[in-house]
Amino acid sequence: MANSNAKGNRRERELVNALDDRGFAVMRAPASGSATERELPDVLAGDGDAFFAVEAKSSSGDPIYLTGEEVEALVYFSQNFGASPKIGVRFDREDWYFFHPADVYKTDGGNYRVKKETAIEEGEHIDDLGGSSDADATNHDLEDVLRALEQGVLSLDEAVSMLE
C-alpha cells in the first residue's frame, strides 16, 4: 500500500507542476485521502477565469475506479467552494485527462470508472483546461448539474441550491 500511496503522491505533485507550468495558481490539499469529516479534493487550481477542484487518480493501465463517496464529496466541495469539479486521470506514458463527474461512467454498484481509451478519446486534455466565456460556463454548469442530479450524485435540494 505504501508504494501505491507514494506513487499517488508523486502523480499529484506532477499534476501540480503541470498546472503551474500552464499558468494556474495551484495547491495540493494536505488532508486529501485522510480521515477528515468531509473528503477534500486532491488539488485546487485557478487561472483567474476558471477554478477547479480535482480528484486525481493514476494507473499503470487498468481502469481507474472512484467510489461514489469520493465523487459526491468532490461535487459537494466544488459547489460550496465555487469551483468546477474535475476528475483528473493519468495512465502511465500518457498525459493528464479531465472529466466532469457527470461525464464519467457509473457502474451498477454506484462507483465510477474511467478506462484508458475513454480518457484519451473523450477526456479534456490538460492543455485545454482554462477559462471559458461566462455564457459557456453557465450553460455547461446547468447541463452538469442536471446530469449529476439524474445520476443521483446530487440531491434535488443540492441541485436547486447550485442553480439559484
Buried (B, 14 or more C-beta within 10 A) or exposed (E): EEEEEEBBBEBBEBBBEBBEEBEBEBEBBEEBBEEEEEBBBBBBBBBEEBBBBBBBBBBEEEBBBBEBEBBBBBBBBBBEBEBBBBBBBBBEEBBBBBBBBBBBEBEEEBBBBBBBEBBBEEBBEBEEBBEEEEEEBEEEBEEBBBBBBEBEBBEEEBBEEBEE
